[in-house]
């Protein structure tokens, strides 16, 4: 039923292409951003759940130094 209505709309075939381009654009952006992240910062964030409150304060100071 829905395909009947969609097939009657002219130019509707461009929307899947636009959606695919947006998806891959965002995907590539995220991959580039992850690759460019500082490895020290990633390690600190990975260890964050394992630390106590005193070490968390020190991590915030280290994060400010890296920026």
PyMOL commands that place a pseudoatom at each C-alpha (Angstrom):
pseudoatom trace, name=CA, resn=UNK, resi=1, chain=A, elem=C, hetatm=0, pos=[0.000, 0.000, 0.000]
pseudoatom trace, name=CA, resn=UNK, resi=2, chain=A, elem=C, hetatm=0, pos=[2.712, 2.479, 0.956]
pseudoatom trace, name=CA, resn=UNK, resi=3, chain=A, elem=C, hetatm=0, pos=[4.873, 1.524, -2.029]
pseudoatom trace, name=CA, resn=UNK, resi=4, chain=A, elem=C, hetatm=0, pos=[1.953, 2.380, -4.320]
pseudoatom trace, name=CA, resn=UNK, resi=5, chain=A, elem=C, hetatm=0, pos=[1.865, 5.933, -2.985]
pseudoatom trace, name=CA, resn=UNK, resi=6, chain=A, elem=C, hetatm=0, pos=[5.636, 6.318, -2.933]
pseudoatom trace, name=CA, resn=UNK, resi=7, chain=A, elem=C, hetatm=0, pos=[5.999, 5.124, -6.520]
pseudoatom trace, name=CA, resn=UNK, resi=8, chain=A, elem=C, hetatm=0, pos=[3.615, 7.841, -7.687]
pseudoatom trace, name=CA, resn=UNK, resi=9, chain=A, elem=C, hetatm=0, pos=[5.833, 10.631, -6.263]
pseudoatom trace, name=CA, resn=UNK, resi=10, chain=A, elem=C, hetatm=0, pos=[8.269, 12.021, -8.822]
pseudoatom trace, name=CA, resn=UNK, resi=11, chain=A, elem=C, hetatm=0, pos=[11.879, 12.365, -7.725]
pseudoatom trace, name=CA, resn=UNK, resi=12, chain=A, elem=C, hetatm=0, pos=[11.448, 10.142, -4.651]
pseudoatom trace, name=CA, resn=UNK, resi=13, chain=A, elem=C, hetatm=0, pos=[14.363, 7.935, -5.715]
pseudoatom trace, name=CA, resn=UNK, resi=14, chain=A, elem=C, hetatm=0, pos=[16.891, 10.604, -4.681]
pseudoatom trace, name=CA, resn=UNK, resi=15, chain=A, elem=C, hetatm=0, pos=[16.017, 10.360, -0.969]
pseudoatom trace, name=CA, resn=UNK, resi=16, chain=A, elem=C, hetatm=0, pos=[17.618, 6.929, -0.355]
pseudoatom trace, name=CA, resn=UNK, resi=17, chain=A, elem=C, hetatm=0, pos=[20.796, 8.194, -2.024]
pseudoatom trace, name=CA, resn=UNK, resi=18, chain=A, elem=C, hetatm=0, pos=[20.813, 11.307, 0.163]
pseudoatom trace, name=CA, resn=UNK, resi=19, chain=A, elem=C, hetatm=0, pos=[20.277, 9.166, 3.266]
pseudoatom trace, name=CA, resn=UNK, resi=20, chain=A, elem=C, hetatm=0, pos=[23.142, 6.884, 2.300]
pseudoatom trace, name=CA, resn=UNK, resi=21, chain=A, elem=C, hetatm=0, pos=[25.483, 9.827, 1.701]
pseudoatom trace, name=CA, resn=UNK, resi=22, chain=A, elem=C, hetatm=0, pos=[24.590, 11.362, 5.075]
pseudoatom trace, name=CA, resn=UNK, resi=23, chain=A, elem=C, hetatm=0, pos=[25.117, 8.022, 6.850]
pseudoatom trace, name=CA, resn=UNK, resi=24, chain=A, elem=C, hetatm=0, pos=[28.539, 7.400, 5.311]
pseudoatom trace, name=CA, resn=UNK, resi=25, chain=A, elem=C, hetatm=0, pos=[29.557, 11.025, 5.842]
pseudoatom trace, name=CA, resn=UNK, resi=26, chain=A, elem=C, hetatm=0, pos=[28.830, 10.818, 9.559]
pseudoatom trace, name=CA, resn=UNK, resi=27, chain=A, elem=C, hetatm=0, pos=[30.444, 7.382, 9.786]
pseudoatom trace, name=CA, resn=UNK, resi=28, chain=A, elem=C, hetatm=0, pos=[33.663, 8.614, 8.171]
pseudoatom trace, name=CA, resn=UNK, resi=29, chain=A, elem=C, hetatm=0, pos=[33.646, 11.730, 10.389]
pseudoatom trace, name=CA, resn=UNK, resi=30, chain=A, elem=C, hetatm=0, pos=[33.431, 9.564, 13.525]
pseudoatom trace, name=CA, resn=UNK, resi=31, chain=A, elem=C, hetatm=0, pos=[36.194, 7.237, 12.334]
pseudoatom trace, name=CA, resn=UNK, resi=32, chain=A, elem=C, hetatm=0, pos=[38.518, 10.190, 11.631]
pseudoatom trace, name=CA, resn=UNK, resi=33, chain=A, elem=C, hetatm=0, pos=[37.715, 11.755, 14.999]
pseudoatom trace, name=CA, resn=UNK, resi=34, chain=A, elem=C, hetatm=0, pos=[38.408, 8.511, 16.873]
pseudoatom trace, name=CA, resn=UNK, resi=35, chain=A, elem=C, hetatm=0, pos=[41.711, 7.965, 15.062]
pseudoatom trace, name=CA, resn=UNK, resi=36, chain=A, elem=C, hetatm=0, pos=[42.846, 11.519, 15.855]
pseudoatom trace, name=CA, resn=UNK, resi=37, chain=A, elem=C, hetatm=0, pos=[42.079, 11.280, 19.598]
pseudoatom trace, name=CA, resn=UNK, resi=38, chain=A, elem=C, hetatm=0, pos=[45.023, 11.482, 21.979]
pseudoatom trace, name=CA, resn=UNK, resi=39, chain=A, elem=C, hetatm=0, pos=[46.030, 7.963, 23.079]
pseudoatom trace, name=CA, resn=UNK, resi=40, chain=A, elem=C, hetatm=0, pos=[46.829, 9.188, 26.600]
pseudoatom trace, name=CA, resn=UNK, resi=41, chain=A, elem=C, hetatm=0, pos=[43.329, 10.649, 26.931]
pseudoatom trace, name=CA, resn=UNK, resi=42, chain=A, elem=C, hetatm=0, pos=[41.749, 7.393, 25.701]
pseudoatom trace, name=CA, resn=UNK, resi=43, chain=A, elem=C, hetatm=0, pos=[43.761, 5.412, 28.250]
pseudoatom trace, name=CA, resn=UNK, resi=44, chain=A, elem=C, hetatm=0, pos=[42.715, 7.740, 31.061]
pseudoatom trace, name=CA, resn=UNK, resi=45, chain=A, elem=C, hetatm=0, pos=[39.045, 7.496, 30.114]
pseudoatom trace, name=CA, resn=UNK, resi=46, chain=A, elem=C, hetatm=0, pos=[39.336, 3.701, 29.938]
pseudoatom trace, name=CA, resn=UNK, resi=47, chain=A, elem=C, hetatm=0, pos=[40.766, 3.548, 33.453]
pseudoatom trace, name=CA, resn=UNK, resi=48, chain=A, elem=C, hetatm=0, pos=[38.308, 6.063, 34.899]
pseudoatom trace, name=CA, resn=UNK, resi=49, chain=A, elem=C, hetatm=0, pos=[35.807, 3.505, 36.287]
pseudoatom trace, name=CA, resn=UNK, resi=50, chain=A, elem=C, hetatm=0, pos=[38.646, 1.734, 38.120]
pseudoatom trace, name=CA, resn=UNK, resi=51, chain=A, elem=C, hetatm=0, pos=[39.944, 4.782, 39.985]
pseudoatom trace, name=CA, resn=UNK, resi=52, chain=A, elem=C, hetatm=0, pos=[38.928, 6.298, 43.307]
pseudoatom trace, name=CA, resn=UNK, resi=53, chain=A, elem=C, hetatm=0, pos=[37.802, 9.913, 43.854]
pseudoatom trace, name=CA, resn=UNK, resi=54, chain=A, elem=C, hetatm=0, pos=[41.283, 11.351, 44.535]
pseudoatom trace, name=CA, resn=UNK, resi=55, chain=A, elem=C, hetatm=0, pos=[42.639, 10.003, 41.263]
pseudoatom trace, name=CA, resn=UNK, resi=56, chain=A, elem=C, hetatm=0, pos=[39.634, 11.373, 39.356]
pseudoatom trace, name=CA, resn=UNK, resi=57, chain=A, elem=C, hetatm=0, pos=[40.510, 14.912, 40.450]
pseudoatom trace, name=CA, resn=UNK, resi=58, chain=A, elem=C, hetatm=0, pos=[44.056, 14.396, 39.157]
pseudoatom trace, name=CA, resn=UNK, resi=59, chain=A, elem=C, hetatm=0, pos=[42.694, 13.171, 35.813]
pseudoatom trace, name=CA, resn=UNK, resi=60, chain=A, elem=C, hetatm=0, pos=[40.700, 16.375, 35.396]
pseudoatom trace, name=CA, resn=UNK, resi=61, chain=A, elem=C, hetatm=0, pos=[43.887, 18.364, 35.890]
pseudoatom trace, name=CA, resn=UNK, resi=62, chain=A, elem=C, hetatm=0, pos=[45.720, 16.193, 33.339]
pseudoatom trace, name=CA, resn=UNK, resi=63, chain=A, elem=C, hetatm=0, pos=[42.863, 16.593, 30.845]
pseudoatom trace, name=CA, resn=UNK, resi=64, chain=A, elem=C, hetatm=0, pos=[43.135, 20.386, 31.131]
pseudoatom trace, name=CA, resn=UNK, resi=65, chain=A, elem=C, hetatm=0, pos=[46.864, 20.150, 30.405]
pseudoatom trace, name=CA, resn=UNK, resi=66, chain=A, elem=C, hetatm=0, pos=[46.309, 18.128, 27.215]
pseudoatom trace, name=CA, resn=UNK, resi=67, chain=A, elem=C, hetatm=0, pos=[43.876, 20.696, 25.769]
for i in range(1, 67): cmd.bond("trace and resi %d" % i, "trace and resi %d" % (i + 1))
show_as sticks, trace
zoom trace
